[in-house]
Amino acid sequence: MLDGKQLTISEAHKLLKDKQVSSVELTKAYIERTEKLEPQIKAVVTLTADLALQQAQKADKMISAGNCTPLTGIPMMVKDNICTKDIKTTCSSKMLENFVPPYSATVIEKLEAQGMVMLAKTNMDEFAMGSSTEKSAFHLTHNPWGLNRVPGGSSGGSAAAVAAGEAVYTLGSDTGGSIRQPAGFCGVTGLKPTYGRVSRYGLAAFASSLDQIGSLTRNVTDAAHVLNAIAGFDDNDSTSSAIDVPDYTKCLTGDIKGLRIGIPQEYFTDELESDVAAAVKTSAAKLEAMGAIIDWDLSMPNTRYALDVYRIISSAEASANLACYDGVKYGFSYQDTDDMWEVIEKSRGMGFGSEVKMRIMLGTYLLSAGQYEKYYLKAQKVRTLICEDFAKAFAKYDLLITPTTPTVPFKIGEKSEDPAKMAFADILTVPVNLAGVPAISVPCGFVGGLPVGLQIIGKQFDEETVLKTAYAYEQATDWHQQRPNI
């Protein structure tokens, strides 16, 4: 009953509400499982077992008082670029190895109000820059479906923790696919909400116009529960939206008859593995059999530029956002000198890893005199064209579906020394961030025992249709019920 491999949020909530188990007992079971599996998975950067048990005791009191929400007392984990007061938030970087925030992110405060139980901070690519969680300054994270495979990134630790049953759900961040891509690789559900739907206050910024906090869960119902809790306007975030937040669980009806779904031709490139394409096509046929109207003739021609545009814009924004890490204000500081400029130079040189330094240098160059208009400004113009492609598509269709990733999870070390091949892992997810629309990845099959993800993309602030369709597909299949043998 307390086997972490089996419980969803809904199942754990029922156990707690019916007093079949206490939050403390549930939390202890997950701590034990995490300690057992971490030598293999390495999804965790900082284990917060003592805090989790304290929070579980508070949650039990809330439950006894009848103040129990679907997330009360549920053991979860948080990506380590989301600030947690008095708990280290490292961004998996030497630069912030010992940083303890004096405040919590808005999403954490919202979850704490609902009786959150935080087991750990999860591993990630340093400052969320990567697609495999091989760029963490601390250790590699392994995919539970194949320990010699990457879990994806940058939220690889969050995805692996859910897949391995170390947590019921986790929070991640998505700049160019960093929730959906690892969700696809780890066979779990990953939701990236509309830009502005969830507050970014307290999220360590990578690329401010692209970043969005979301969830990694066992199924779509769980994703709806988490979004209910974390969505909404925040005075601390000028980009957050004041649009009312519905109850996302009410849209999970399973009825998608008459829903118009477009499938962009540009997402089925020659580089897409044939077995991955076949799994997605089978999923489209399943949706059609359930009453959806599928159109394979959609073209979004500017999609071909998305990866280059993303690389330019995200690097430029990273250069600006990470300028604050100078060895003076906070973070790692080189002290073996009296020269202020040497402090800055060596603090950044020693504190940042190679991937982060490469992107900062690229972004600084792109924003320099003579290059700004040639690259950055042009990239922003092409971004507008990509957004227009989505607008035209959504004038005709309710949703778009695509593969989440072009391949199944690749082997650790296979692409780590080739930036171009590594970036290709995000080629199907980055357009969504550029357009600021919501998308979800749900399991849709296996190739050679490794998971394949189906990406469902919706209109801005129409998470309801995204979730409804994902739920309907999930109810018609059993891919989300599969568990790795660990």
Summary of the structure (lengths in Angstrom):
residues: 486
radius of gyration: 21.2
end to end distance: 17.2
largest distance: 71.2
contacts: 1919
relative contact order: 0.14
helix: 43%
strand: 14%
